[in-house]
């Protein structure tokens, strides 16, 4: 059961001072490959899953940045945990276009 929403923002220090967007795109690809439901926002991405899946994904995101040889990574993460279950739409559905 999906009981956790994780909001994550990966801020890599790029190897040669280049734009971070290609690195963020790589992070979003890792999220997409996870198979978890997610929604990309302008400043972060929200992922829906169980707590363990979200924590494993967070590690994979950082691992990918290391593979890309970034010197350092800031990961800003927020969790919303609801043992009875939670979805992205529970919190944002009323704002979605009909």
C-alpha positions, 0 to 999 in steps of 0.5 A: 500500500502506498503510505508515503509521499516524498517530495525530493529536490536534488541539487548537484554541484556540477563538475565544471560549473555547467547547468544543473538541468541535465543532471535534474533530468537524469534524476527524473529518469531514475524516478521514472525507472522506479515504476512509482507514481510521481509528479514533477513540479517546477522546484521538486518532484513528488513521489508516491509509494511506501516508505521503504520504496521512497528511501531506496529511491532516494539512495538511487538518486544520489548514486546516479549523481555520483555516477555522473561524477558530481562533486557534491549533492544536496538532497532536500526531502520531505515525507508525508506518511499516512499509515492508512494510505495516501496518494498525490491526488488526495492532496492535489486533486482539487487543483488538477484540471478537469 
